Amino acid sequence: MTMEAKFYLDYIVHAIHSTIAATVDDAGDPVTCAIDMMDCDDNSLYFLTARGKSFYDRLVKRGKIAFTAMKGVDTMHSVAVSVRGKVLEIGPVMLPDLFEKNPYMKTIYPSEASRSALTVFQIYEGNGEWFDLSKHPIERASFVFGGAAERKEGFFVQPEACIGCESCVSVCPQQCIFMENGKAVIRQEHCLHCGRCAEICPVGAIAKIG
């Protein structure tokens, strides 16, 4: 699945909107909270929070965030989009626009005086993953935005080490491994990253990256 990052950013904001975000506290422990992604452009996501929240402190101190957003009626009919990236506080300048695009926020913060507690953050650089369990085989894709370097993750066959025994083919739950010129090849766009192929390979020809 090849699409521009803008497709995924738009999908997060408009098709899913609510995400579960993770940051790290002073003890190095992960902390999660629910955050709405309120807008995007070609290379960024935007959300807001109150300056008095511990979430705000963690964002400012660490400058990083990770989140997952899901849409679907149940596990086998759902899409998940995950992002990890760098954040920057850009202040209140976008607040009027975000409130117009997300009018439910006017119920939570009904007055201009109450909105003065809010500030906007931009996820200006990041890596993301699309995971669609409604397809068979499953559909996986990665994307980057804001100039982030691409991350290569998953299980990959080292052709020089593969002996062509096809052990990995027989155990793949998504049947995404095929033989080409006597060597196993993994279709990355359908791989679950379960690792069963690497476990069963008798010569250690399948390596995990990332």
C-alpha positions as CSV (number, residue, x, y, z in Angstrom):
1,M,0.0,0.0,0.0
2,T,1.7,3.2,-1.2
3,M,0.1,6.5,-0.2
4,E,1.4,10.0,0.7
5,A,1.7,10.8,4.4
6,K,-1.1,13.4,3.9
7,F,-3.6,10.5,3.4
8,Y,-2.7,9.0,6.8
9,L,-2.6,12.3,8.6
10,D,-6.0,13.2,7.2
11,Y,-7.4,9.8,8.2
12,I,-6.2,10.3,11.8
13,V,-7.8,13.7,12.1
14,H,-11.0,13.2,10.2
15,A,-11.8,9.5,10.2
16,I,-10.6,8.6,13.7
17,H,-9.8,11.8,15.6
18,S,-9.5,10.5,19.2
19,T,-6.2,8.8,20.0
20,I,-4.4,7.2,23.0
21,A,-1.1,9.0,23.4
22,A,1.9,8.0,25.4
23,T,4.6,10.2,26.9
24,V,7.3,9.5,29.5
25,D,7.4,10.9,33.0
26,D,10.4,12.0,35.1
27,A,10.9,8.4,36.4
28,G,11.2,7.1,32.8
29,D,7.8,5.4,33.0
30,P,5.2,5.6,30.2
31,V,2.0,7.5,30.8
32,T,-1.0,7.3,28.5
33,C,-3.9,9.7,28.0
34,A,-6.7,10.4,25.5
35,I,-5.9,13.2,23.0
36,D,-7.9,14.4,20.0
37,M,-5.9,15.2,16.9
38,M,-7.6,18.4,15.7
39,D,-6.0,19.4,12.5
40,C,-3.2,18.5,10.0
41,D,-1.4,19.8,7.0
42,D,0.9,18.0,4.6
43,N,3.6,17.4,7.2
44,S,2.2,17.9,10.7
45,L,-0.5,17.1,13.2
46,Y,-2.0,19.6,15.7
47,F,-3.6,19.1,19.1
48,L,-4.2,21.2,22.1
49,T,-3.9,20.8,25.9
50,A,-4.0,22.9,29.0
51,R,-0.7,24.2,30.5
52,G,-1.7,23.0,33.9
53,K,-1.8,19.3,33.0
54,S,1.0,16.9,33.7
55,F,0.7,15.9,30.0
56,Y,1.8,19.4,29.1
57,D,4.9,19.1,31.4
58,R,5.9,15.8,29.8
59,L,5.5,17.2,26.3
60,V,7.7,20.2,27.1
61,K,10.4,18.2,28.9
62,R,10.7,15.3,26.5
63,G,9.6,16.8,23.2
64,K,8.3,13.5,22.0
65,I,5.0,11.7,21.7
66,A,3.6,8.3,20.5
67,F,0.0,7.5,19.9
68,T,-2.4,4.9,18.4
69,A,-5.7,5.6,16.8
70,M,-8.2,2.9,15.9
71,K,-11.4,2.8,13.9
72,G,-13.7,-0.2,13.4
73,V,-16.6,-2.1,14.9
74,D,-14.5,-4.9,16.3
75,T,-11.0,-6.3,16.0
76,M,-11.4,-8.0,12.7
77,H,-13.0,-5.0,11.1
78,S,-10.6,-2.3,12.3
79,V,-7.8,0.0,11.1
80,A,-5.1,1.2,13.5
81,V,-2.7,4.0,12.8
82,S,0.3,4.5,15.1
83,V,2.6,7.5,15.1
84,R,5.7,8.4,17.1
85,G,7.2,11.8,16.6
86,K,8.6,15.1,17.8
87,V,6.4,17.8,19.3
88,L,6.8,21.6,19.5
89,E,4.6,24.0,21.5
90,I,3.4,26.7,19.1
91,G,1.2,28.6,21.6
92,P,-2.4,29.9,21.2
93,V,-2.2,31.3,17.7
94,M,-4.1,28.4,16.2
95,L,-6.8,28.1,18.9
96,P,-9.5,30.1,17.1
97,D,-9.1,27.9,14.0
98,L,-9.0,24.7,16.0
99,F,-12.2,25.6,17.9
100,E,-14.0,26.4,14.6
101,K,-13.0,23.0,13.2
102,N,-13.8,21.2,16.4
103,P,-16.9,23.0,17.8
104,Y,-17.4,20.5,20.6
105,M,-14.5,22.1,22.3
106,K,-16.6,25.2,22.9
107,T,-18.7,23.1,25.4
108,I,-15.6,22.1,27.3
109,Y,-14.1,25.5,27.3
110,P,-17.1,27.8,26.8
111,S,-15.5,31.3,27.3
112,E,-12.5,33.1,26.0
113,A,-11.2,33.4,29.6
114,S,-11.3,29.6,30.1
115,R,-9.5,29.1,26.8
116,S,-6.6,31.1,27.9
117,A,-5.4,28.0,29.8
118,L,-4.9,26.2,26.4
119,T,-1.9,25.9,24.1
120,V,-1.4,24.1,20.8
121,F,1.3,21.5,20.0
122,Q,2.5,20.5,16.6
123,I,3.8,17.0,15.8
124,Y,6.2,18.3,13.2
125,E,8.2,15.2,12.4
126,G,7.3,11.5,12.8
127,N,7.1,7.9,11.6
128,G,3.8,6.1,11.3
129,E,2.3,2.7,10.6
130,W,-1.0,1.7,9.1
131,F,-2.4,-1.7,10.1
132,D,-5.7,-2.9,8.6
133,L,-7.1,-6.1,10.0
134,S,-10.2,-5.9,7.9
135,K,-8.2,-7.1,4.9
136,H,-7.1,-10.7,4.3
137,P,-4.2,-11.0,4.3
138,I,-3.7,-8.1,6.6
139,E,-2.5,-4.8,5.2
140,R,0.5,-3.0,6.7
141,A,2.2,0.2,5.5
142,S,4.6,2.7,6.9
143,F,4.9,6.4,6.3
144,V,7.0,9.4,7.4
145,F,6.4,13.1,7.6
146,G,8.2,16.3,8.4
147,G,11.5,15.1,7.0
148,A,11.8,12.1,9.4
149,A,14.1,9.3,8.3
150,E,12.3,6.1,7.3
151,R,12.5,3.2,9.8
152,K,13.0,-0.3,8.4
153,E,11.2,-2.7,10.8
154,G,10.1,-6.3,10.6
155,F,11.5,-9.7,9.6
156,F,13.7,-10.0,6.5
157,V,15.2,-13.0,4.7
158,Q,19.0,-12.8,4.1
159,P,19.2,-14.4,0.6
160,E,22.8,-15.5,1.0
161,A,21.9,-17.6,4.1
162,C,18.5,-19.0,2.9
163,I,18.7,-22.7,1.9
164,G,15.3,-22.8,0.3
165,C,13.8,-25.4,2.7
166,E,10.4,-23.6,2.8
167,S,10.0,-24.2,6.6
168,C,9.0,-20.5,7.0
169,V,6.4,-20.7,4.2
170,S,4.4,-23.5,6.0
171,V,4.1,-21.6,9.3
172,C,3.3,-18.1,8.1
173,P,-0.2,-17.2,9.5
174,Q,-0.8,-14.7,6.6
175,Q,0.8,-16.8,3.8
176,C,2.9,-13.8,3.0
177,I,6.1,-15.7,2.4
178,F,6.9,-17.0,-1.1
179,M,9.8,-18.6,-2.9
180,E,11.7,-16.7,-5.6
181,N,14.7,-18.3,-7.4
182,G,14.9,-20.9,-4.6
183,K,14.9,-18.2,-1.8
184,A,12.2,-17.2,0.6
185,V,10.8,-13.6,0.4
186,I,8.5,-11.9,2.9
187,R,5.8,-9.7,1.6
188,Q,6.2,-6.9,4.1
189,E,2.8,-5.3,3.3
190,H,1.1,-8.4,4.7
191,C,3.4,-9.4,7.5
192,L,2.1,-9.6,11.1
193,H,5.7,-9.3,12.6
194,C,4.9,-12.4,14.7
195,G,8.4,-13.8,14.2
196,R,7.4,-17.4,13.7
197,C,9.4,-17.6,10.5
198,A,12.6,-16.6,12.3
199,E,11.9,-19.1,15.1
200,I,11.6,-22.0,12.7
201,C,14.4,-21.2,10.2
202,P,17.0,-24.0,10.7
203,V,19.9,-21.8,9.5
204,G,19.0,-18.4,11.1
205,A,18.4,-16.8,7.7
206,I,15.6,-14.5,8.8
207,A,16.7,-11.4,10.7
208,K,14.6,-9.0,12.8
209,I,15.2,-5.3,12.1
210,G,14.0,-2.5,14.3
